[in-house]
Amino acid sequence: MTPLEFDQRHLWHPYTNVVKPGPTFRVREAEGASFTLDDGTRLIDGMSSWWCMLHGHRNPHITGAIHAQLDRLPHVMFGGLTHDPAIELGQMLLDMTPASLQRIFYCDSGSVAVEVAMKMAVQFQHATGHPERQKFVTIKSGYHGDTWKAMSVCDPDTGMHHLFKGALAVETFVPKPPIRLGQDWIEDEAQNGLGALREALETNPNLAGFVLEPIVQGTGGMYFYHPEYLKQARALCDAHGVLLIFDEIATGFGRTGKLFATEFTNIEPDILCLGKALTGGHISFACTMTNDRVAEGIGNGAPGVFMHGPTFMANPLACAAAKASLELLAQNNWQAQTASIEAQLRDELAPARDLPQVADVRVLGGIAVIEMQHSVSADHAHGLARDTGVYLRPFGRNIYTMPPFICTQDEISKISAALLHLAEAL
Ligand SMILES: *Cc1c(COP(=O)(O)O)cnc(C)c1O
């Protein structure tokens, strides 16, 4: 059996059919914006390995931090113990996130961060005299992860609610904000989507929280919407005693051209989920941040303790990697990096607008999307990668890139060419 045959026979891959596995490349090593296959082919990672590899693969500042930590304290339980990597990372996170978010819960992955956020909301409501508030409202086309509670607030169509009907909690869905980022805001609530949210809040007295991805919906359709929706949603949530939960697992750490998408507004969420790019893509890590009101509400109620605590909570290797990645963000001037990537992608992808098979082209910070009229197969893109020298993995109707911030102009041009080639070939 070759190694690839072993892989196909025994290893699950994300969202794949084990009986009919798609094509798979065997990656030998990676450096900078690219990885190298077993036959020596180098491919630019146009996906930043699912949006996390900000400063490039095997970044020496991050691997150096992990190595140093590995030789001192690879792991220790967080129950009754703490360590400098967790404390120092915490200080950095407090300095960069919305001021009211003063409490940090470290966890292993984005989905777990969402589980923790939703559990915090329910436990806060319970502890502050609202045990009936156990449900959630969210917007359609969202994506929040693959664990059960996170899945319950993923888009009901693409999130496979049908398949898991009966096993999945039934939450309330309102339409996604219909007014796009950059369009004129319309005050009429029937047209700006807030009417549906208001009605959901007024008719469901059992809501604990409103969960959504601010400004950019990622996996649910790469959709960019108007910040005014969030501003007014904040006021509606306050009026109805519902916590506002932002999932910035995809948008955090500069990806949208702002450090956090929340910065498109002047409001702050009650709970914020971070993940993906937190360690610059070098090791799994995430966190859930909240304000003193929520944290102290839980602490001052019964049972007082927050009922969550993963084995690898605040893993020192992950904290060290995250610290190093956040240092690089500042050192590398992420604003200049994303501004230049945005300008170049906007320019180079403009010709795609003229293709009849293209529905829309949109670019924001380090995100560029060519939305097709029809759905695109990831396997088809896979087949073109060796020709274009760029690894892309489209989903639904979207051909897109979220390139590493350290890409050179030449690498961005290659990514643009690969996106256009894929769009033209369809
Ligand atoms: C990827 C993602 C998640 C899930 O994170 P995992 O680390 O894959 O569990 C949750 N929310 C959003 C917005 C994401 O993009």
The ligand as an ORCA input file, in Angstrom:
! r2SCAN-3c Opt
* xyz 0 1
  C     -13.766     28.100     11.127
  C     -14.829     28.782     11.898
  C     -15.344     28.233     13.092
  C     -14.906     26.897     13.619
  O     -13.571     26.859     13.981
  P     -12.814     25.442     14.088
  O     -11.467     25.793     14.603
  O     -12.803     24.861     12.708
  O     -13.588     24.599     15.040
  C     -16.313     28.955     13.767
  N     -16.755     30.146     13.306
  C     -16.285     30.703     12.174
  C     -16.801     32.029     11.735
  C     -15.322     30.034     11.423
  O     -14.884     30.568     10.274
*
